[in-house]
């Protein structure tokens, strides 16, 4: 009574599973992880993506540049735009592949290196980023992923949020 069956000398037989036990192997998206890692390395090494300087006197709420490094196998996403709703930003683009390739959205604070924020399914042409600081500017770019080592990078689009003037 109260003695576990696996304790020797209790009179209970040793229990073994009725099915073969295999070592658990982690399952993942090996190809996606490799693509994301490669793009992050290229974005960090490129330096020009994270080093965009905004002209605060420019007209309009956004500014786009075409300084992204490219390793292309097809056309880059076009017509990159953003809708700035303070704590959320929606990035939209045109699909140059007619729905045949996935995309990666990279973004980050203006003046810093961008990081991959999402992998987007083929045919999808928008992504919304939530939980952002409404007082910080952000930049975004979109990559069309043609293979694990070939992609096309759009230009950048950045917020240009109006800063309140200091009191005094």
matplotlib code that plots the C-alpha trace (Angstrom):
import matplotlib.pyplot as plt

x = [0.0, 1.4, 4.7, 5.4, 5.5, 8.9, 10.6, 12.5, 11.4, 7.8, 6.4, 5.2, 6.6, 8.8, 6.6, 7.7, 5.9, 4.0, 5.3, 8.9, 10.3, 12.3, 14.5, 12.6, 14.1, 13.2, 11.1, 11.5, 11.4, 15.0, 14.8, 12.9, 15.4, 18.3, 16.8, 15.9, 19.4, 21.1, 19.0, 19.6, 23.4, 23.2, 21.1, 23.5, 26.5, 25.0, 25.0, 23.3, 19.8, 20.2, 22.0, 19.2, 19.1, 15.9, 15.7, 13.3, 12.4, 11.1, 7.5, 5.2, 4.9, 7.3, 10.5, 11.7, 15.2, 16.8, 20.0, 19.4, 22.0, 20.7, 21.3, 18.5, 16.9, 13.9, 12.3, 12.1, 8.8, 7.6, 5.3, 6.4, 4.1, 3.2, 0.2, 1.3, -1.3, 1.0, 1.3, 0.7, 2.2, 0.9, 3.4, 2.1, 3.9, 3.2, 4.1, 6.4, 6.1, 2.3, 2.0, 4.8, 7.3, 7.2, 8.3, 10.1, 9.4, 12.4, 12.2, 13.5, 14.1, 15.4, 19.2, 19.7, 20.1, 16.9, 15.8, 13.4, 10.0, 7.9, 7.8, 4.8, 3.1, 3.2, 0.5, 0.1, 1.1, 0.7, 1.9, 0.9, 3.4, 1.8, 3.0, 5.3, 6.4, 4.3, 7.2, 9.9, 10.5, 10.8, 12.0, 10.9, 11.9, 10.4, 12.4, 11.0, 12.6, 13.2, 15.4, 17.6, 20.4, 18.6, 16.2, 15.3, 15.0, 12.7, 13.7, 13.0, 10.1, 10.3, 7.9, 8.5, 6.6, 6.3, 8.0, 6.4, 8.4, 10.0, 8.0, 9.6]
y = [0.0, 3.4, 1.9, 2.9, -0.1, 0.8, 0.1, -3.2, -5.8, -4.7, -7.6, -5.4, -6.0, -3.3, -1.3, -0.7, 1.1, -1.0, 1.2, 2.0, 5.1, 7.4, 10.3, 13.5, 15.5, 19.2, 20.0, 23.2, 25.1, 24.5, 26.3, 29.3, 29.5, 29.4, 32.1, 34.4, 33.9, 34.7, 37.8, 39.1, 38.7, 40.5, 43.3, 43.7, 43.6, 46.0, 48.8, 51.2, 50.0, 50.9, 54.1, 56.1, 59.7, 61.5, 65.1, 66.5, 69.4, 67.0, 67.2, 64.3, 61.8, 59.2, 59.0, 56.1, 55.3, 52.7, 52.0, 48.4, 45.8, 43.4, 39.8, 39.3, 36.4, 38.4, 41.8, 43.5, 44.3, 47.7, 50.5, 50.2, 52.3, 52.5, 53.6, 55.0, 54.6, 55.5, 52.1, 50.1, 50.4, 48.6, 48.1, 47.4, 46.6, 45.2, 41.6, 41.3, 37.5, 37.3, 35.3, 32.8, 33.8, 34.5, 37.8, 38.9, 42.2, 43.8, 46.8, 48.7, 52.1, 54.7, 54.8, 51.3, 48.0, 46.4, 42.9, 40.4, 41.0, 38.5, 35.9, 36.5, 33.9, 34.2, 36.5, 38.5, 42.1, 43.7, 43.2, 45.1, 45.6, 46.1, 47.4, 50.2, 53.3, 56.2, 58.6, 56.7, 56.7, 53.3, 52.1, 49.1, 47.1, 44.0, 41.2, 38.8, 35.4, 33.6, 30.9, 30.4, 32.5, 34.7, 37.5, 41.0, 43.9, 46.8, 50.3, 51.6, 53.5, 55.3, 57.2, 60.9, 61.5, 65.1, 65.7, 68.0, 71.2, 71.5, 73.6, 76.7]
z = [0.0, -0.9, -2.2, -5.8, -8.2, -9.5, -6.1, -6.2, -3.6, -3.5, -5.4, -8.2, -11.7, -13.4, -15.7, -19.3, -22.0, -24.6, -27.4, -28.5, -26.9, -29.2, -28.2, -28.7, -31.5, -31.8, -34.8, -36.5, -39.7, -40.7, -44.0, -42.6, -39.7, -42.1, -44.3, -41.4, -39.9, -43.3, -43.8, -40.3, -40.8, -44.2, -42.7, -39.8, -42.1, -44.6, -42.2, -44.6, -43.7, -40.0, -40.8, -42.4, -41.3, -41.7, -42.8, -40.2, -42.5, -45.3, -46.3, -45.6, -42.8, -44.3, -46.3, -48.4, -49.5, -51.8, -49.9, -48.9, -49.9, -52.6, -53.5, -56.0, -57.9, -58.9, -58.5, -55.1, -53.4, -54.5, -53.5, -49.8, -47.5, -43.9, -41.9, -38.5, -35.8, -32.9, -31.1, -34.2, -37.7, -40.8, -43.6, -47.1, -50.4, -53.9, -54.6, -57.6, -57.7, -58.2, -55.0, -55.5, -52.8, -49.1, -47.6, -44.5, -42.8, -41.1, -38.9, -35.9, -34.4, -36.8, -36.8, -35.5, -37.3, -38.5, -37.4, -38.9, -37.3, -39.3, -42.1, -44.3, -46.5, -50.3, -51.7, -48.4, -48.9, -45.4, -41.9, -38.7, -35.9, -32.5, -29.2, -30.4, -28.6, -30.0, -29.3, -31.2, -35.0, -36.8, -40.2, -42.2, -45.3, -47.0, -48.5, -51.2, -50.4, -53.7, -52.1, -49.0, -50.6, -53.0, -52.1, -53.2, -50.7, -51.0, -50.1, -46.6, -45.3, -41.9, -39.6, -39.0, -35.8, -34.7, -31.4, -28.9, -28.4, -24.9, -22.4, -21.2]

ax = plt.figure().add_subplot(projection="3d")
ax.plot(x, y, z, "-o")
ax.set_aspect("equal")
plt.show()
